[in-house]
Amino acid sequence: MIFKDYTPQQMKAFLRPAEVQKEFGLDKGQLEYMRTCSRDEGKLRGPMFLKDDLIILYQRASIVKWLKQTMFQEAETAETNKSKKSASK
């Protein structure tokens, strides 16, 4: 996933779940599930959110940060240069 270059003001903006889905492709239902797990487990799952009664908001900066932290990184694999070479033979 390639992130747009956001201005500092854009990073501070708050988005509703439908806007998060449209901009980042994160399903609203999945966001709801992560919020429920966060509440039930007492540990944050997914991007940080604000909730006041029926209003739920995500700050764009927290979504970008969460995505960058949870996205697969090639350096995190157990594959070594040796195994890469043997796989290519």
C-alpha positions as CSV (number, residue, x, y, z in Angstrom):
1,M,0.0,0.0,0.0
2,I,1.3,3.4,-0.9
3,F,0.3,6.3,1.2
4,K,-0.4,9.7,-0.2
5,D,1.6,12.7,1.0
6,Y,-0.7,14.2,3.6
7,T,-0.3,17.7,4.9
8,P,-0.1,18.1,8.7
9,Q,-3.6,19.5,8.7
10,Q,-4.9,16.5,6.7
11,M,-3.2,14.1,9.2
12,K,-5.1,15.8,12.1
13,A,-8.5,15.4,10.4
14,F,-11.1,13.0,11.9
15,L,-12.9,10.5,9.7
16,R,-16.1,8.5,10.1
17,P,-15.8,4.7,9.5
18,A,-17.4,5.0,6.0
19,E,-14.7,7.6,5.1
20,V,-12.0,5.3,6.5
21,Q,-13.4,2.4,4.3
22,K,-13.4,4.6,1.2
23,E,-10.0,6.1,1.7
24,F,-8.0,3.1,3.1
25,G,-10.1,0.1,2.1
26,L,-10.7,-1.0,5.7
27,D,-14.2,-2.5,5.9
28,K,-16.6,-0.8,8.3
29,G,-17.6,-4.1,9.7
30,Q,-14.0,-5.0,10.4
31,L,-13.4,-1.7,12.1
32,E,-16.5,-2.4,14.3
33,Y,-15.2,-5.8,15.2
34,M,-11.8,-4.4,16.2
35,R,-13.6,-1.8,18.4
36,T,-15.7,-4.5,20.0
37,C,-12.6,-6.6,20.7
38,S,-10.8,-3.6,22.2
39,R,-13.7,-3.0,24.6
40,D,-14.1,-6.7,25.5
41,E,-10.4,-7.3,25.9
42,G,-9.4,-4.0,27.4
43,K,-6.6,-3.7,24.8
44,L,-6.6,-1.6,21.7
45,R,-7.2,-3.6,18.5
46,G,-6.9,-1.7,15.2
47,P,-6.4,2.0,14.9
48,M,-7.1,4.4,17.8
49,F,-10.7,5.8,17.7
50,L,-12.9,8.2,19.5
51,K,-16.4,7.2,20.5
52,D,-19.1,9.4,22.1
53,D,-22.4,7.6,22.1
54,L,-23.2,6.9,18.5
55,I,-20.4,9.0,17.0
56,I,-17.2,7.2,16.1
57,L,-14.2,9.0,14.6
58,Y,-10.7,7.9,13.6
59,Q,-7.9,10.4,13.2
60,R,-6.2,10.0,9.9
61,A,-2.8,10.0,11.6
62,S,-3.7,7.1,13.8
63,I,-4.9,5.0,10.8
64,V,-1.7,5.7,8.8
65,K,0.4,4.8,11.9
66,W,-1.5,1.6,12.6
67,L,-1.3,0.5,9.0
68,K,2.4,1.1,8.8
69,Q,2.9,-0.8,12.1
70,T,0.8,-3.8,11.1
71,M,1.7,-4.2,7.4
72,F,3.8,-7.1,6.4
73,Q,7.5,-6.2,6.2
74,E,9.9,-8.4,4.2
75,A,12.6,-7.9,6.8
76,E,10.3,-9.6,9.4
77,T,10.4,-12.9,7.6
78,A,12.6,-15.8,8.7
79,E,13.8,-16.2,5.2
80,T,17.5,-15.8,4.8
81,N,19.7,-15.0,1.8
82,K,20.7,-18.7,1.7
83,S,17.1,-19.9,1.5
84,K,16.3,-17.3,-1.1
85,K,19.1,-18.5,-3.3
86,S,18.1,-22.2,-2.9
87,A,14.5,-21.4,-3.8
88,S,15.5,-19.6,-7.0
89,K,17.5,-22.7,-8.3
